[in-house]
Amino acid sequence: MTVKVVEAVFDGRRAETEALLGAKMPAAWPGRALVERAFLARIDAVRADPDHRLWGDRVALSREPSPRVIGSVVFHGGPDAEGLVEVAYGIEEESQRQGYGFEAVGASVEWALAEPRVRAVRASTFTWHLASRRILEKLGFRVVATEDDLLGEMLKYQVDPSAFRR
């Protein structure tokens, strides 16, 4: 993920985004609101410190003969002082329930846990989001806390290198 890709998506420049990624974007354009929610940062914050803000962020592409964007895996910045990072991900609707989420999240978390400054990876999802919960639990994440949210109970997960499975 690069600042140029984030800017093109933010600004709704589909052709430029596809050229930068070398892949077709999904029919449902991600849009500014989704990007801001995924990154938990405004574009000026991403521009100000891209090495930290885009640390480990990836666009998930299919391996079909004609590459297409199927989702993304992002971290909410690089490791904090305690060696923790938080991962978030999304797979576009047409590509869900095909193993892409497990593959993309697994590869990204494996990469993060191999980084010397990372002690553990965290993730959050709602109790009702069963597909997301299955991905995390299959990778070895365990619930470490819960909190109430407007959309329901939020589960806070964490995995360290000794518990991670792929």
Helices and strands as residue ranges (DSSP letters): H 3-10, H 14-21, H 31-39, H 43-48, H 50-53, E 58-61, E 69-75, E 84-91, G 93-95, H 100-114, E 120-126, H 130-138, E 142-149, E 152-159
